[in-house]
Structures are given as structure tokens and as C-alpha cells.
Amino acid sequence: MPLPDYLSTYQSQLDRMIEEHGYDRAIELVVGGQFEEVSMLEKSLLIHLGLKPTDTLVDVGTGSGRLPYGLRDYLTGKFIGTDILEEALRFARDRCERRDWTFARTTDIEIPVPEHTADFVTFFSVFTHLLDEDIYRFLAAARRALRPDGRIVFSFLDFDCDTHWIIFQKTVEDTRPDRVLNKFTTKDTIRRLTRALGLREEQIRDGTDHWIPILEPVDCEDGRRLEGVVGFGQSVAVLSVFPENHYLTRYPDVAAAVAAGDFTSGAHHFDTCGFREGRSVG
């Protein structure tokens, strides 16, 4: 089975949508539509998690700009949005009207910022379309970009979430060779990748959890109204850098084992056996 070609499948989907819906609407639909709804939802989620106006935010897979559009009057700090589709980036750049922000096309697994400079790195509806090994590579790149107190936030299609099963069933029925990949994973898989990369799980929220305080009510394309405390729809993971010094201070036996060369770091110990022993990274 050939590996998926992310660029060609998205480009083919966009071309079909332009023919059917026209350019502007196709640019919104190629990333899932629901522009105003998702814009407010993602903005509310990040501010709830502590995004400050002066922060540096990297949004991988920014698409038509749903997240930066929602933040255009809030975020005074740096914004770097990346995507594989130049047409989507052009639309996002024009719609946000923030000439101080960067919208960059990337075709490799990269995050084009210096190391340890990002307060938040986000992947909304990105890992829903990538193979596990590419998710791992992107998380490794995000860790390099992150400040010591920064956060990685991403959404994913979740085998553990009952409402996602219907999406899986529809994916099974879609046998087109050029379809965009829909990728499902599990919370335990996310935890395994997190440990292996020296990251810390802050929280993983099921797609059905209501946990995001919406900043402003918004009317959805399907007639619903988002207000109060709502769910995201996709499941969401929030990660941070593993607290190495805290872990070694809390567990002197681990510090001694690292000093003796039995483990390369506290993060290595936790990944190998610490999590099974019930040791805390909090």
C-alpha cells in the first residue's frame, strides 16, 4: 500500500470543491467549513488554556485561517501559521489583515521558528489526517520550538469517543484512492508518544466533554447555537515539556539512577518504568 500523499490529496479535494462551490467557499470547506463557529471555539479554547495577548503562537495547518481570524483583535504577539496549500494561506492572510503576522507554506514536517520561542504550538484538525509516525515527528518538532513553560495543543479523531465512530464507518465506506486520509487514534497512543518525546500530559479531553467556556455566543451553520460551556467535537490533548528538575528532586532514587547512567534522564525513567510505578510528574 503506498504512503498517503498529503499535498496531492488535499489539492485534488480543493480543486473539486472550487468547481462545485466557487473559490471562497471551497477554501472554507476544504478544512471542514464552519468558519465562524470553529474560529470562536478555537479562540475560546486557547484563552481558557492561558494564551496571553503577548504570546507567540504557531498554528500548524492553519488552513483558511479559522484560528488566526478569531484571534486577530486579541493577539498582539507573534503569529506563525503554516499550511501545505498556498491558496488557503493567501485566503487566511487576506482575511485576517494582520501584516505583522507570518503565513508560510511548508511541505515538510517542520516548524519554521527558532528553538524554544513558542508559547503555544497548535495542530487543529491536523493529526486527524496524518500517519502516527508523522504525528510523532511533528510533536518532536513542536517540542523543539516550545518555550520551557509552553504548551502543545492538538485535536484528534478518537477510537475511544463514541461520537467519532460514525466518522470511522463513513471512512471505511469511502474507497476513493485519492481521498484525504482520516486518521483515528486512541488516548493511550497519545500518552505513549508523549512519554517517548519527553513531554508531559496536562490533559486529554474527550470529544464529548463540555469544558470550553465560549467567549461569545455563536450561531452554527447547522442551526445550533454555541454558548456557555461546550465541547470541541474532536478530542483534544494538551501537552507541555516534561518537568525534569521537579521529577529528579521529587524522586532522589531516580536522580541517583540517572547519575549512575542507568537512565539518560528523568523523562527516560518515566517513559521506561516510572509511569507503571505510579510516579507523578505533577
N, C-alpha and C positions, 0 to 999 in steps of 0.2 A: 504493500500500500504506500503510495507516495506521500511525502510530508505535505501539509497544507501550505499553500502559497497565500499568505495573508493579504499581500498587496493586490494580487490579481483578482482574488475572490471579492474583495471589497470594491475594487474598481469596476468589476463587472456588475455587481449589485447596484452601484451608484449609476452606471450608465443606463441600466434598465429602468431605474426609478426616475431618472431625468426624462426619458422618453414618455413615461406614464404620467408623471406628476408635474413636470416642469422643474427648472433648476433649483429655485429657492426651497420649495417644499421637499424635493429629493434630498437636498443637503441635510435637512432636519430629519427626514425619515431614515436615512442610511445609518444613523446612530441610534435609531429607536423611536424618533419622534418625541412627542410630549415635551416640547421645548420649555415652555413656561413652568410646567409642573416640576420637571426634573431640575431645572435651574434653581427654583426656590428650595427644593428638597435637599440638593447637594450643598447649597449655601448654608441652610439651617443646620445640617449635619456637622459641617466643619466648624462653624461658630460654636455649636454645642460642645465640640471636642476641644475648643480652646484656640481656634485660629484668631489671631490678632490682626488689626489693620496693617501693622508694620511688618508682618511676617513675609518670608519668601516661600512661595508656593510653586511646586512643579506639578503640573497636571498631565500625565502621560495618557495619550489617547483622548485629547481634548475635543476632537471631532469638530462639530459645528459650533462649539463654544457655549454649551449649556452652563457649565460651571463658571467660567470667567464672566459670562454675561450677568449672572446673578451677583457676582462679586465686584462688578465694575465700579460701583459707587461706595464700596466698603473697603476694599484692599488698596492701600496706598503703597505697600511694599512691592517687591518684585514678583512678577508672574511669568512663568515659562510654560507654555503649552506646546506639546508635541503631538504629531499625528503622522500617519503614512499617506494621507490624502491631502494633496496641496489644495484642491478645491474646497475642502472643509475648512482648512486653515484660513484661506482667503475670506471665506464667509464669516468665520469667527472674528478675524481681525477687523473686518469692516463693521460688524455688528457691535462689537464691544467699544470701538472708538477710543482705545487706550493705546496711544502711540508709544508710550513708555514701556509697554509690555512686549514680550517676545513670543512669537508663534513660529515654531520651527518644524520643518518636515524631517522626519527620521525614518529610515528603513531598516536600521539595525537595532539590536537590543542595547540601547544606550540611553543615558540621561545626561543631556549636554549642559551640565553645570559643574563647577569645581567641587571637590570633595568637601563634605561637612559644611555646606552652605544653605541647605534647605530646611525650613521648619516643618513643612508638610510635603510629602510626595503622595499623590493620589492616582489611583487607577480605577475609575468608574466605568463599568461595562467594558473592561479590557481583558481581564483574566477569564471572563466568560467566553472568550474566543481564542485562547492560547493553549498550547500543549503544556503539560506540567513542567517539562524541562525549561521552557521559555518563561513560565511564571517564576521559576526558581532563579533564572538568570536576571530577570527584571528586578526581583526582590533584592538580589545581591547588588545590583547597580543602585537601587534606591537606598540601601544601607550605606553605601559609599557616599552618596550625596547628602545624607541626613546629618544634621547637627546632633550633638550628643543627647539633647533633650527633645529632638524632633519626633515626628510620627509618620508612619506609613498607613494609609487608609485605602482599602480596596473592597470592591463588591465582587460577588461570585455566585454562580449557579450551584445550588447546594442539594446533593442527594438526600441530605437529612431533613430538608424543608419540604413538607408535603405539597405546598403550592407550586413548587418547581417541577413536580413530576409530570404535569401536563405538558410542560415545555419539552421535557425529555421525550415524551411519547410523540410529539409532533416532529422532533428532530429525527427520531427513528424512521418516521414515515417519509421524510424528505431525502430522497436518494439522488438528488441532482449532484453531479460530480463537481460543479463549480459553486456550490452553496458556501456561505460563510460558516465556518466552524462554530458550533455551540459546544462549549466545554463545561462539564459538570465535575465537581469535586466534593470533598467532604471536609468537615471541620477538623477531623483527626489528621487528614492530609495537610491541611494548612498548618496545624500545630507541628507536624513533623518538619516541614520546610522551615518554619520559624525557628525551631531549636537548632537545626543544622546550620543556619546562617548567623547564629549569634544574635538573634532578635528575641524580643520578649512579647508575649501575647498580653495586650492590655484588655482587650475584649473582643469577642466574636458574637455578633448578633444575628439571630435567625431572621430570615426574610419576613416572618410573621410578627416579630416583636415590635411593639409600639414604644419607641424610645427617643424619637427626634421631635423636639418642640419646634413646630413650624413658626417662623418669624412673622409671616403674614399669610392669611388665608389665600388659597389659590384655587381657581376653578380648573378642573382637568378636562382633557379632550373627550373623555368618555362620560362626562356629566357628573362625576364625583366632585366633591369639594374637600380639599385638604385643609384641615385646621386642627388646632390643639396639638396633641402628641400622636405621632403617626409612625408607621413602619416605612422601611425603604423599598420593600419589594424583593430585591435581591438580598442575600445575606451579606453582612459587612464585617470585615476584620480590621482591627486597629492594632498596629504593632509599634514597638519602639526598640531602641538599642538595648541589648542585654546589660543589666546593671552589674558589670564585672566587679568593681570595687566593693559594692554593697554585698554581693554574694560571697566573696572571699573573706570579708570582715565577719559576716554572719556565721560562716562555717570555717573555722580555723583548720579543721581536718582536710578540707578541700584545698585551702591555701597551701597546706603542707604537701599535699599530693601534687599540686601544680609545681611547687618549688622543687620537688623531687623528680620532676619530669614524667610523672605518671599520666598527666593530662597537660594539654597545651595551654589551657585557660579554664576559668570557671565556667564559661559558656560551653566548652568542650565537655567538662564534667557533667553539667546539667543535661546536655544532649545525650551523653552516653548512659548515665545512670541516675543522675540527681532527680530527674522528674519522676522516675519509678520509685525512688526512695521517699517521695513526698516533700522534697525540699522546696522552699518557697523562694521566688525571685521578687516578691513584693517588698 
